[in-house]
Amino acid sequence: MMNSRLLKMKESNLLAKIPFYLFCLFIAWFIFALLIWPNVNVLVDIFWVDGELSLSAFGRLSGSNRAIRAILNSFLLATVLTVTVNIVGTFIVLVTEYFDIKGARILRVGFMSTLVFSGMVLNNGYLYVYGQNGVLTNIFTRILPNLEPTWFTGFPAVLFVMTFACTTNHMLFFRNGVKGLDNNTIEAAKNLGSSQWQVLKDVVFPTLFPIIMTLVIMSFQLGLGAMAAPIMVGGSFETISPLILSFTQRPSSRDLAALLSIILGIAQIILLVVMTRNEKKGNYMSISKTKTRVTKQKIENKVANIVVHALSYILFVIYTIPLILVILFSFMNLQGISQSTLSLDYFTLENYRAILTNNTNYGPLLTSAVYAGGAAVLAVLFMIMIARIVMKNKNNKLAEWTEYLFYIPWLLPGLMLALGLIISYDSPSFLLLGNSVIGSVWILPLVYLIMMLPSTLRYIKGAYYSFDNNLEDASRILGSSPIRTFLRIILPALLPTALALVALNFNNFLADYDLSAFLYHPAYPTIGITIRRNADAANNVNAAAVNLVYSVIIMAVSSIMFYVVYGRGSKMGEKKSGIRNSRRRIKAPVIVTGLGDTGVDDPATGEKA
Amino acid sequence: MSKKWLLTLTSAASVLLLAACASGDEAETPAGNDDDTAGESTDGGSGESRQVLVYSNSLAGGRQEWIDEMATEAGFDMQYVEGGGGEVLNRLLAEANSPQADVAFGMDEAMFFELVDEELLVEYEPDWVGEIPDDALIGDQLFHPLVEQRIFMMYNPEYVSEEEAPSNWQDLSDMEEFQGRYRVPAALGGGTDQKAILSILLQYIDEDGEMGIAQEGWDEVEQYLANGYQTPEKEEQLQNFAEGTVPLSYHFLGGIPNAEEEFGFDAEIVNPEQGVITMREQIGVVNKGDDHDYTAAQEFVDWFGSAEMQSAFVEEFGGLPVNESAVDSAPERLQEIAEQTEPMEVDWNFVRENLNQWVEKVELELMP
C-alpha cells in the first residue's frame, strides 16, 4: 500500500510536471528560433562574403581615427556617467522617499518627468535653456561678455544632460526598493545609536544592493549607447551609436556596424557577468518578518537639512525648466522655434490644430500603442516566468545559461536583429510553424518584444532578490497552493517593478521609427512613420515645429499610460493583494505584511508607526 | 504544480495571441502574396479594383494623400510603404526572396541599379516612354524616370557678391573669407548630402586611384569637410543661410521654392564648369515571379507616369518632370534654375558600383 501511494505520487508528480516541461520546450524554441538562429544568420550574411570569412571590418575600423575616438568617447561617457547618474539618482530618490523634505510630492513629479521626457526632445529642451539663444546663456553672456554663446557643447554638455536624463530607472526601481524597506531595521539601528549616515550606509544600501547593481549596469549601458545627447549637444564629441545606425542602414557597411555593436555588447555583458557573480554571494532579504512602512526621516543636522533642501529644489529646476520650455515652444511658429525666442508675436495654435484635426494620425497612434503595449505586457510576463525559473535554480548551469541567452539582444542593434529575422524566415519555415515574417503584421511587435527582453529580465531579477523567500515558504506551509502563493505573495511583491517595466517599455517603443520603417505592415503604419511623413525636413520647411508638437502629444500619451499603468495600476494591485484586509485586521501600530508596500503610491497612509 | 500550470497557460496564451495575429494577417492582407490568385481573376476585367502596393520615398508632405485620392478615382486600390530613400531600398533588398511591393518609385538611378542587380524589377515599357528624352532612358526598360532633381551649390547674394562667390565646390576650402561659413554635410545618410561629396569626387575619376578616385580628389574632399560648417542638429541650416552666418550652402532643386518663401531669401545658384549633379527619380515594376499577374502594377505605372498626372503632381508639390509634355507645368522658379544649370555627365553604373565604399571611406577617414 505504501508502495502504491508512492507510485501514485510519483505519477502525479510526473503528470504535474508536463506543463512545466512544455514551457521549457517553449523557452528552448524561443531562444533558438528567435534569439540565436536569426542572429547567427545575419552575422554569417554580413561576415561571409563570396564564400569566405571577411574580417576587413577590423582593418577598416582600426584605420579610422574617427571610429576609434568614438569608441573611446563612448567608454569614457559610460564610466563617468555611471558615477554621476547613480549619485544624482540616489539623491533624488532619497529626498522624495526616504528623507522628510518639504514638498516631496511636487519634487517627485519633476524628477519623474524624464520617464516621458527623453531622447531628442529632451535634448531640445536643454538647448532652449543652455544652447545658443538659450535662457541661461542669455543671462550668462550678460554677466560674462566673453562667454561664447555656443559654450554648451562637447563632453561636459553630454554628461550634464545625460546625468539628469538617465535617472528614470532610479525613480522607478530604486524608488520601489526604498519604499519596500523595513522600518523596523532602521529603527533598530537608530536605537542602537547609529547616526543617520550609518543607517544609510549599513542598513539601507546593503538591503538595496541588487537594485543598485542593476542600476550600475543599466547606467553604464545608457552611457555606451548614448545617441540623442551626442547628436544634439555633443558637437565634436562623437559616440558610437550614431555611427552604428548609419552603418547599419548601408548594406555594405553592416560588418562595421555589427563589429562596433558587438564591442559594446560584450563590454555590457562582461559587466553583467561580474555583477551577477557578486550578486549571488550576497543575501539581501531584510531581517524582520513583519515589515512596517518606512517612516520619512527628518535630517537632524540643521545645516545638512538646509543644504539638502536647497539642492533638491535646484535639481527640480534643472529637471523641469527644459520640459516647460518645450511645451511653451510647441506653441510658437517656425520663426520663434528656429530663433529660440519665446514671444506672444510668434504664438500659434495652427500646428496643434493641423495635427489634432488630421484623422490620419489616430489610426497609427493606436497601432503603435497596441504594438508597444502588447509587446511590453508579454515581455514582462515572459521575463517574470524566466526570472522565477532562474532564481529557483540558482546553482543550475542550464538555468544560468538560459538567463545569459536572453541578453543576446544587447549584442546587436535592433535593426540588425530585424534583418536576421527576415533573412531566416523570408519564406514559410517550420521553425515558425510554417509562417514567414515578411508581410506579416506581428513581426514589428515581435521585434519590439525581443528588444525589451534583456533589461526587463535584469530588473525583474533585481526585484526577486529583494523579495523574502521565507514568505513564500510560510505561505506554502500554511497550506496555500503554489498558484495561490504566486498570485497572492510573489506577484504583488513584483507588481510595482513589473508595472514600471510595462510603462517604461511602452514609452521606449511608442514613437519608434527605425524599426518601423523596416518592418511595418502597409495596412498598419505606426505613429513614427506618420510623424516622419508630416515632419520630414526635406519636404516640409515647418518640420521643426511639427516635430515639437508631435513630441508633446507623444509625451501626453506616455504620461497617461504611465499614470494608468504605474500610478493607478500599483494601487489596484495593492488592493487585490489583500493589503487593505490585513490592515483592517491588524490594529495599531500599522503593520502590514510588508509585501504590497512596495507598490503603495501614497506614503502618507503608512507613516504613522 | 498549478504554478507551473499557470506558467504554461500564460505562455500558451502568448503563442495563441501570436498565432491569432498571424492568421488575422493572412485574412486582412489585401496586397500580400495571395494576390496572385486575385490578380488572375481580374485578368482582363477592367471594372474590378486593382490592388497596388507601392514602396516609395516620395510620399511625404501630403503626397500620399494626394496620390491616394487620384488613384482611387482612377480605380486603383492602393497601399503604401514609405520611408527615406535608403530605408525603402533596404527594405526592398531585405525582402528580395519574397517581394511584397508591386511598384517602387521615387529613388534615384543608383538605387534602382541596385534593385536591378538583385533582379528585383521586371521589364515593362510604359505607354509614356515616347515623351521621355532618350538620354534619360538608362534602365533597359526595367525602370523609367519621373522627376528630375538637381543638387547644386548656392549662395545668399545679400552677404556674398557675385565676384566673391566660388565657382566650384572644391574652391571653398581655399577661400579665407568663407572658412567655417559654408555648409558641409554633418552626416551622409541623406541623398542630397551624399551628392555634395559626389560633386567633388566625380571630378577626379581615375582608374588607378583608390576606389576609382585620384588622391587629389580625396584630399579635396577632406579639405572641403575640414573647413566648412557642419550644421548641428538643433540649428536650421536654411535659417543660417538666410541670416548670413552660413551664406554658402547646397540644396536640391525641388525644395528651393518653399525654402525661399519660408525663410525669405533669394538664392543664387552656382553652375560649375562640370555642371551640377542631376539625378532622376525612377519608377519600376517589382519582380514577383514569372507567374505573377502584373497588369495592375503596369497600369499604375502607365497612369502615374503620364504627362497629365505628372503635370498635376508637380503643380501641387513642385519638381521638374522628366516627361517633356509635362515640363511646362513645373513652377517657374524651377524652370529658371534648370536653365541656369547644366546637368553633369555621370556614369551611374560606375557610381552605383562605388558609392557605398566612397561614403564609408569619407565617414571613417575624412570627416572631421
Interface residues (C-beta under 8 A of the other chain):
Chain A: A16 K17 P19 F20 L22 F23 F26 R60 L61 G63 S64 N65 R66 A67 M120 N123 N124 L127 G131 Q132 I231 M232 V233 G235 S236 P242 L243 S246 F247 Q249 R250 P251 S252 S253 L256 L334 S338 Q339 T360 G374 L378 L381 F382 M385 R388 L419 I422 I423 D426 S427 L433 N435 S436 I438 G439 S440 V441 W442 P445 L446 S481 P482 I483 T485 F486 L487 A517 F518 Y520 H521 P522 A523 P525 I529 R532 R533 N534 D536 A538 N539 N540 V541 N542 A544
Chain B: M1 S2 K3 K4 W5 L6 L7 T8 L9 T10 S11 S14 V15 L17 L18 A19 C21 A22 G24 D25 E28 T29 P30 A31 G32 N33 L53 L59 A60 G61 R63 Q64 E65 Q79 Y80 V81 E82 G83 G84 G86 E87 V88 N90 R91 L93 A94 E95 A96 N97 S98 Q100 A187 L188 G189 G190 T192 P232 E233 K234 E235 E236 L238 Q239 F252 G255 N258 A259 E262 F263 N356 Q357 V359 E360 E363 L364 E365 M367 P368
